[in-house]
Amino acid sequence: TCIAHSPVAFSLLDYRHPGAFSSEEFCCFWTILFEYLQVTSIFLVMLMSVTRALAIRIPFYQINRRALIWVYLGFAFSLIFESGIRHVFGVFYMYIIDLAYSVKGSDNKIWSLFSNIINTINIGVPSIITFISFILSANKLFRQRVPPSKELAHRASVTIAIFTAVFMACNIPFLGNTILFVISRELYSYPGHIYSSKFMYSYSWVTSKVLFVVINATLNPIVYFTRMSGFSTWTVKLDDEPAACAKSNVRDRSFLNISNEKRGVDMLELKENGPQLHSSYSTTNTRNIVRTV
């Protein structure tokens, strides 16, 4: 998702010049990809939060992993179906300088209403379910006493709860902005009273849809580092690895040089004393055989 933000960052750094968004094909590709990544990430966090809430509230409940796969496939199919309906209504993609990224649009009012409803459902419903699951999980985690044998599982559950809380905090602005946009567009004429200010019209979308997602991706490694000992240990080792590799390379080169020098001396000795060495070797073998018999 962060890589998909790069064209938007380049546009903002270049005083909102379209850049790659000058191409209509790129606008189409970027809009579909970005929306898919964003909606899918929200949906996957919902699945993770719900399954963790079930594991915490109902410890002996067996989660059907195959059912989760089918749920995700059904969700992906719904996104493909929605993209197919777009082309029926003649959707076009264009760059908007006030947003600093491209969006989809249509002159068909039915499509506009349908698109707004679908976007609100895709973003709102998973967010609400995630919030409810988080409240249920947090309430159970911070009220129960954990025996020593379950401390590791409890710590993992707390880590997932923190990860979910960070995700919700960074996505609530975008959810609120989407709801305000639907209200403003359907009940009033956009931008209306809500988006008449400079900040709401030119900065609210790029802040909530782009900036907060990047902040979320930045905070995730911090959560991993502070909560997961394996991740922090791996990070520290990764920082020390170049020096260790350099020492290892020097040690390996020294060993290879010594081995090559010894091999050269052995080969020279074999050439000079070949017959004598062969005779000595045969005599020794004969004595060993006699002793064995």
Disulfide bonds with the S-S distance in Angstrom:
none
